[in-house]
Amino acid sequence: MVTVRRFYEEVGRRLRQARLRAELTQQELADVVELSRASIANIEGGRQPFAVHTLALCARALDVPVSELIPGAEWIDSETELPAEV
């Protein structure tokens, strides 16, 4: 069973990998999603819970499906698009 802490750690690890592939700094990602650099660092470190919309905004900024960032969500249809207003 995955604990809440382990879940956030894994999401953070996946977010960091996607950010590095996108060649963005923590500050650049933070600017796009309107968070502080410290918040991005804390999310990547699994130390800060986050809202679902924050995860969606990060995925959009990194050009990855949300399912890539969520452990166990590989079954989600990655072709489903977010509404434009997100």
Order of alpha helices (4+ residues) and beta strands (2+ residues): alpha-alpha-alpha-alpha-alpha
